[in-house]
Structures are given as structure tokens and as C-alpha cells.
Amino acid sequence: MWAPWRKTYLRSSSSKRSGCLFCSLLRDKRDKQNLVLFRTAHYAVILNRYPYNNGHLMIVSKRHIASLFQMNAQEKTEFFEVLEKVMSALAKAMRPQGFNLGMNIADVAGAGVPDHMHWHIVPRWKGDVNFMPVLAGTKVISESLESAYEVLSRALGPKARSVHPVVKRTK
């Protein structure tokens, strides 16, 4: 299994960074290079550089806060607007059969960046967990980050409309 990008992750995980990873990304305006798909008043949507699955995104708070209790009313409202837009774009571009939504609050809960709030949105397909994690402790990601960035950028574009094939609304 060839996954050279993992070497960068393993090396960066073992050494301490100075400052906050997300604050650094948010200050930098090279969005495509940093996999930032779009920004709103309170959030940035970023492709996860070390994804659990194809299309794994993060909604990152622009404010450096660590707790839901620190969010103001506008941030809470906008979060759900961004979440709906992201899920709609993923549904349109990648046609997942489901989603995992999650956040790890604090390092004891598994947060890789414990002091800067962010949510993970992971598209899921039936059978997307194959034999590789069991036999080799490795997950197969079948699409490059660059390709996922292009597909999702188009789906999130100015003429994007809501698509909800996963969740059927009842009357």
C-alpha cells in the first residue's frame, strides 16, 4: 500500500507546532493550496488533509474558541446554514449514502486540535470499510485531495442548489 502523504502527517504529529494550525490556515489566503473550499463570516470549510474517507471536510470556526459555550447566536445559526450547504454539495458531487458528523471536544476526547472548534463531515457509502483496515490497519482512499477539491468547489459554486438525496423529508 503506497500512501506517501502519511509520512508528512506522521512527522508533523510527532513534532510540536508553534501556534494553532487552524488559525494559521485561516490567516493564509492561499485557499486552494490549503484545501479551503469556502469561507463565511464565521467559518471556513476545509478538506481534511488526512481524511477518514473521500470528501472528508471540516467546518472550522474563524474564532479561536474551544467550546460550544463560547459560540454566539450568529455563529450557532450560521453553523447550520454552512452544514446544510456542505452536505448538499457532498450529496450532489459524491452521492454518499450517509454521513458521519462529529466533533471531539478536548484532547481526552480525541481532538487533534483541542483548543480550536471544528466539526468533521465524513461522507459514507455502504461497504466503504473494506478488508484493508482489518488486515493492514490501512484505509483506502480512492480519490486525490486535488480531485475532491475540484469536484466540491464546483458543487459549492455560486449556482449550487440544495440536493438532499440521503434524507427524505416526511410531510
DRENGULO-114833 format. One line per field, with one value per atom (N, C-alpha, C): x, y, z; atom name. Coordinates in steps of 0.2 Angstrom, whole numbers, m for minus. Layout:
N
east: c(X	...)
north: c(Y	...)
up: c(Z	...)
name: c(CA	...)
END
This chain:
171
east: c(4	0	4	4	8	4	6	2	8	11	17	15	9	6	6	5	5	12	17	24	24	21	21	17	11	7	10	13	17	22	26	32	29	24	21	17	15	11	16	22	27	31	31	34	29	30	25	26	20	19	19	21	20	14	9	3	m2	m8	m14	m14	m14	m15	m20	m26	m32	m31	m29	m28	m23	m18	m13	m16	m20	m23	m28	m32	m36	m33	m27	m24	m21	m19	m16	m21	m20	m25	m25	m20	m19	m24	m30	m36	m35	m33	m33	m27	m21	m16	m17	m21	m23	m29	m32	m39	m45	m45	m50	m55	m61	m66	m70	m72	m75	m75	m77	m77	m83	m86	m91	m89	m94	m92	m89	m91	m89	m85	m85	m82	m78	m74	m71	m72	m73	m74	m68	m65	m58	m58	m55	m55	m50	m51	m46	m40	m34	m28	m27	m29	m28	m35	m39	m46	m47	m53	m56	m59	m61	m65	m65	m66	m66	m71	m69	m74	m74	m70	m70	m68	m73	m72	m73	m70	m71	m74	m78	m81	m77	m73	m68	m71	m71	m73	m68	m69	m64	m62	m66	m64	m60	m55	m51	m54	m59	m63	m63	m64	m63	m70	m75	m81	m87	m92	m99	m102	m100	m102	m100	m94	m91	m94	m99	m102	m107	m107	m113	m119	m124	m130	m129	m126	m124	m120	m115	m111	m115	m120	m124	m128	m132	m136	m132	m127	m123	m120	m118	m116	m120	m127	m131	m133	m132	m133	m127	m121	m115	m115	m117	m118	m122	m128	m133	m130	m126	m123	m118	m114	m108	m111	m116	m119	m123	m126	m129	m124	m118	m113	m110	m109	m106	m111	m118	m123	m123	m122	m123	m116	m110	m104	m102	m103	m101	m106	m112	m118	m117	m115	m114	m121	m121	m127	m129	m124	m125	m119	m119	m114	m112	m106	m104	m103	m106	m105	m102	m97	m94	m89	m88	m83	m80	m74	m70	m68	m71	m70	m65	m59	m54	m49	m43	m39	m41	m44	m46	m51	m55	m60	m57	m51	m48	m47	m48	m47	m39	m38	m31	m29	m34	m33	m38	m36	m41	m44	m40	m42	m45	m47	m50	m56	m62	m68	m68	m70	m71	m75	m79	m83	m81	m81	m80	m86	m86	m92	m89	m90	m87	m93	m92	m97	m96	m102	m101	m105	m102	m105	m106	m111	m111	m105	m102	m96	m89	m89	m83	m78	m80	m75	m73	m68	m66	m61	m58	m54	m47	m45	m39	m38	m43	m42	m41	m44	m43	m37	m34	m28	m22	m22	m16	m17	m22	m23	m22	m25	m24	m31	m33	m39	m37	m41	m40	m45	m41	m45	m44	m49	m49	m49	m49	m49	m43	m40	m35	m38	m34	m37	m38	m34	m34	m41	m42	m48	m55	m54	m60	m61	m56	m56	m60	m58	m61	m68	m70	m77	m81	m79	m83	m83	m78	m78	m84	m84	m90	m96	m97	m104	m105	m100	m102	m102	m101	m101	m107	m107	m112	m119	m119	m126	m128	m124	m126	m133	m137	m143	m143	m148	m148	m151	m147	m149	m149	m154	m155	m156	m152	m154	m154	m150	m149	m155	m157	m163	m169	m174	m180	m185	m188	m192	m199	m202	m209	m214	m220	m225	m228)
north: c(m6	0	6	10	16	22	26	32	37	40	44	50	53	58	57	51	49	51	51	52	59	64	71	71	68	68	65	60	56	61	64	68	75	77	84	82	76	74	73	71	70	76	81	87	93	97	102	108	110	116	122	128	134	137	139	142	137	139	135	134	127	125	129	129	132	139	143	150	152	147	148	148	142	141	147	149	155	161	163	169	169	163	162	162	166	167	162	157	153	147	148	143	137	137	130	126	129	126	123	127	124	120	119	115	118	125	129	130	127	127	133	136	142	145	151	155	159	159	163	168	172	177	173	167	164	158	155	148	148	143	141	133	131	124	121	116	114	106	104	97	94	89	86	83	85	83	76	73	66	63	62	60	53	52	46	42	47	44	50	48	53	58	65	70	73	70	72	79	83	90	92	98	101	108	109	116	119	124	127	134	135	141	146	152	158	160	160	162	157	158	153	152	147	145	138	135	128	125	129	126	129	124	127	132	133	138	145	145	151	154	150	152	157	162	167	165	168	166	166	171	171	165	164	158	151	151	145	144	150	150	148	152	151	144	141	134	129	130	125	127	133	135	132	133	130	123	119	112	110	113	111	112	117	119	113	112	107	100	98	91	91	96	97	96	99	99	92	89	82	77	78	74	75	81	82	79	81	79	72	69	62	57	59	54	49	51	47	44	39	36	38	41	43	48	50	55	53	54	55	62	65	72	71	75	74	79	80	84	81	82	80	86	86	92	90	93	92	86	86	81	74	74	67	64	68	65	64	65	63	69	75	81	82	82	83	91	95	102	104	103	103	110	115	122	126	123	127	123	125	121	120	113	111	105	104	99	95	88	84	82	82	79	74	68	62	58	59	55	48	44	37	33	27	23	16	12	5	2	m2	m6	m2	5	9	7	3	0	m7	m8	m14	m18	m23	m28	m24	m19	m16	m14	m10	m9	m15	m20	m26	m30	m30	m34	m30	m23	m19	m13	m12	m6	0	0	5	6	12	13	16	13	15	21	26	32	33	32	31	38	44	50	54	58	63	69	72	78	84	84	89	88	81	80	81	79	81	88	92	99	102	100	102	101	94	92	96	97	100	108	111	118	119	115	116	115	110	109	114	118	123	130	130	136	141	147	151	149	144	142	135	134	127	128	122	122	116	116	111	104	99	92	88	84	80	73	70	63	58	60	55	55	61	62	63	59	60	64	69	73	70	70	67	73	72	78	78)
up: c(0	0	0	m5	m6	m3	2	4	7	2	4	8	7	11	18	21	28	31	28	31	33	29	32	38	38	44	50	49	55	58	53	55	59	56	59	66	66	73	78	76	82	84	80	82	84	89	92	87	85	81	85	83	86	84	89	87	84	83	81	73	72	65	61	64	60	60	65	65	59	58	53	46	45	39	37	42	41	39	42	40	33	31	25	19	14	9	3	3	m2	m1	m2	m1	m4	m11	m14	m12	m11	m8	m1	3	10	10	4	4	7	7	10	4	5	m1	m1	5	5	12	13	19	20	26	28	33	36	41	47	49	55	54	48	47	40	40	34	33	27	26	22	25	23	22	17	16	21	24	29	25	26	23	24	30	32	33	27	28	30	33	35	29	24	18	13	7	2	3	2	4	11	15	22	23	26	26	34	35	42	41	46	46	52	51	56	58	65	67	66	63	62	69	74	81	84	87	91	98	97	103	104	110	111	113	114	117	114	114	111	115	122	126	124	121	118	112	109	102	104	99	100	96	96	92	85	82	75	73	77	75	75	80	80	74	72	66	60	59	53	52	58	58	54	56	52	45	43	36	32	35	32	32	37	37	32	31	26	19	18	11	10	15	14	12	16	15	8	6	0	m6	m5	m10	m11	m5	m5	m8	m6	m9	m17	m19	m27	m30	m27	m30	m30	m24	m22	m21	m21	m20	m14	m8	m2	0	3	6	13	16	23	25	31	33	41	43	50	51	56	58	65	67	73	75	82	84	91	92	98	102	107	112	117	117	122	119	121	119	122	128	131	126	122	118	111	110	104	99	101	97	95	89	86	87	87	88	93	100	105	107	105	108	102	96	91	88	89	87	80	78	71	71	66	65	59	60	54	51	44	40	35	36	33	29	22	18	19	18	19	14	12	7	10	8	10	8	12	10	10	12	12	17	21	26	23	20	17	22	19	22	24	21	22	30	33	40	45	43	47	46	40	38	39	37	36	41	44	48	44	37	32	29	27	24	17	12	5	3	1	m1	m9	m12	m19	m24	m20	m24	m21	m25	m23	m19	m15	m12	m17	m22	m28	m32	m33	m37	m33	m26	m22	m21	m21	m20	m27	m32	m39	m39	m38	m38	m33	m27	m22	m23	m26	m27	m32	m37	m42	m39	m35	m31	m26	m24	m19	m23	m29	m33	m32	m35	m34	m37	m41	m44	m40	m35	m32	m29	m29	m26	m22	m17	m12	m15	m13	m15	m9	m8	m1	m3	m7	m8	m3	3	8	13	15	19	16	17	14	19	17	22	21	27	28	28	26	26	32)
name: c(N	CA	C	N	CA	C	N	CA	C	N	CA	C	N	CA	C	N	CA	C	N	CA	C	N	CA	C	N	CA	C	N	CA	C	N	CA	C	N	CA	C	N	CA	C	N	CA	C	N	CA	C	N	CA	C	N	CA	C	N	CA	C	N	CA	C	N	CA	C	N	CA	C	N	CA	C	N	CA	C	N	CA	C	N	CA	C	N	CA	C	N	CA	C	N	CA	C	N	CA	C	N	CA	C	N	CA	C	N	CA	C	N	CA	C	N	CA	C	N	CA	C	N	CA	C	N	CA	C	N	CA	C	N	CA	C	N	CA	C	N	CA	C	N	CA	C	N	CA	C	N	CA	C	N	CA	C	N	CA	C	N	CA	C	N	CA	C	N	CA	C	N	CA	C	N	CA	C	N	CA	C	N	CA	C	N	CA	C	N	CA	C	N	CA	C	N	CA	C	N	CA	C	N	CA	C	N	CA	C	N	CA	C	N	CA	C	N	CA	C	N	CA	C	N	CA	C	N	CA	C	N	CA	C	N	CA	C	N	CA	C	N	CA	C	N	CA	C	N	CA	C	N	CA	C	N	CA	C	N	CA	C	N	CA	C	N	CA	C	N	CA	C	N	CA	C	N	CA	C	N	CA	C	N	CA	C	N	CA	C	N	CA	C	N	CA	C	N	CA	C	N	CA	C	N	CA	C	N	CA	C	N	CA	C	N	CA	C	N	CA	C	N	CA	C	N	CA	C	N	CA	C	N	CA	C	N	CA	C	N	CA	C	N	CA	C	N	CA	C	N	CA	C	N	CA	C	N	CA	C	N	CA	C	N	CA	C	N	CA	C	N	CA	C	N	CA	C	N	CA	C	N	CA	C	N	CA	C	N	CA	C	N	CA	C	N	CA	C	N	CA	C	N	CA	C	N	CA	C	N	CA	C	N	CA	C	N	CA	C	N	CA	C	N	CA	C	N	CA	C	N	CA	C	N	CA	C	N	CA	C	N	CA	C	N	CA	C	N	CA	C	N	CA	C	N	CA	C	N	CA	C	N	CA	C	N	CA	C	N	CA	C	N	CA	C	N	CA	C	N	CA	C	N	CA	C	N	CA	C	N	CA	C	N	CA	C	N	CA	C	N	CA	C	N	CA	C	N	CA	C	N	CA	C	N	CA	C	N	CA	C	N	CA	C	N	CA	C	N	CA	C	N	CA	C	N	CA	C	N	CA	C	N	CA	C	N	CA	C	N	CA	C	N	CA	C	N	CA	C	N	CA	C	N	CA	C	N	CA	C	N	CA	C	N	CA	C	N	CA	C	N	CA	C	N	CA	C	N	CA	C	N	CA	C	N	CA	C)
END
